[in-house]
Amino acid sequence: MAPTVGEAPWSAALDVNRGFAAVFGPVDRGFPEDGVLARGALDAPGWVFCTLDPERIATVRREGAVLNHRDWPAGPVERPRPAVFA
């Protein structure tokens, strides 16, 4: 996650922004309860890096409590048709 931090005078919608850069993993077995694998300093611009173990990801996809990777279709999902109002 890469947030906008600091003042954004170029946008009335953004005003003043707070946040931190972070790398998230699944909130599941073998990973942190909050899903945060790496976190930068609050309100500080910069990069955050994290080394991920592909086997841990594969294991949680296969044996985790939340199996959305297995339960969601692997192929393209049909796009919903727009609602027609008469």
C-alpha positions in Angstrom: 0.0 0.0 0.0 1.4 3.4 -1.0 -0.5 6.2 0.7 -0.5 9.9 0.0 1.1 11.7 2.9 1.3 15.4 3.9 -0.6 18.3 2.5 -2.2 18.2 -0.9 -3.0 21.8 -1.9 -3.6 20.7 -5.5 -6.7 18.7 -4.4 -9.6 19.9 -2.2 -10.7 16.3 -1.7 -7.4 15.2 -0.2 -6.6 18.1 2.1 -4.1 16.7 4.6 -3.2 13.0 4.4 -1.9 10.6 7.0 -0.6 7.0 6.5 2.2 4.7 6.1 3.5 2.5 3.3 3.0 -1.2 4.0 3.1 -4.7 2.6 0.2 -7.0 3.6 -0.2 -10.7 3.6 -3.2 -12.9 4.2 -4.8 -12.6 7.6 -4.6 -16.4 8.2 -2.5 -19.1 9.8 1.3 -18.5 9.8 0.9 -14.7 9.2 0.4 -11.7 11.5 -3.1 -11.2 13.0 -3.3 -7.8 11.3 -1.8 -9.0 8.0 1.0 -6.4 8.2 4.2 -8.0 7.0 6.3 -4.7 6.8 5.4 -1.2 7.7 7.1 2.2 7.1 7.1 5.2 9.4 3.8 7.1 9.9 3.5 10.1 7.5 7.0 9.5 6.1 7.5 9.1 2.4 9.6 6.2 1.3 9.8 2.6 0.2 8.9 -0.5 2.2 10.2 -3.9 1.2 9.4 -7.4 2.4 10.8 -10.8 1.4 7.9 -13.3 0.8 8.3 -17.0 0.9 6.2 -18.5 -2.0 5.8 -21.8 -0.1 4.1 -20.0 2.8 1.7 -18.4 0.4 1.0 -21.8 -1.3 0.5 -23.5 2.1 -2.0 -20.9 3.3 -3.9 -21.0 0.0 -4.1 -24.8 0.4 -4.6 -25.2 4.1 -5.6 -21.8 5.5 -8.9 -21.0 7.3 -9.9 -18.5 4.6 -9.8 -20.3 1.2 -10.9 -17.5 -1.1 -8.1 -18.3 -3.5 -9.5 -21.9 -3.9 -13.2 -20.9 -3.8 -13.1 -18.1 -6.3 -13.2 -19.0 -10.0 -9.8 -19.3 -11.7 -11.0 -18.1 -15.1 -12.6 -14.9 -16.2 -15.8 -13.9 -14.4 -18.7 -12.8 -16.5 -19.2 -9.1 -16.4 -22.5 -8.0 -14.8 -24.9 -6.5 -17.2 -25.9 -2.9 -16.5 -29.3 -2.3 -14.9 -32.0 -1.0 -17.3 -34.6 1.3 -15.8 -37.7 1.9 -17.7 
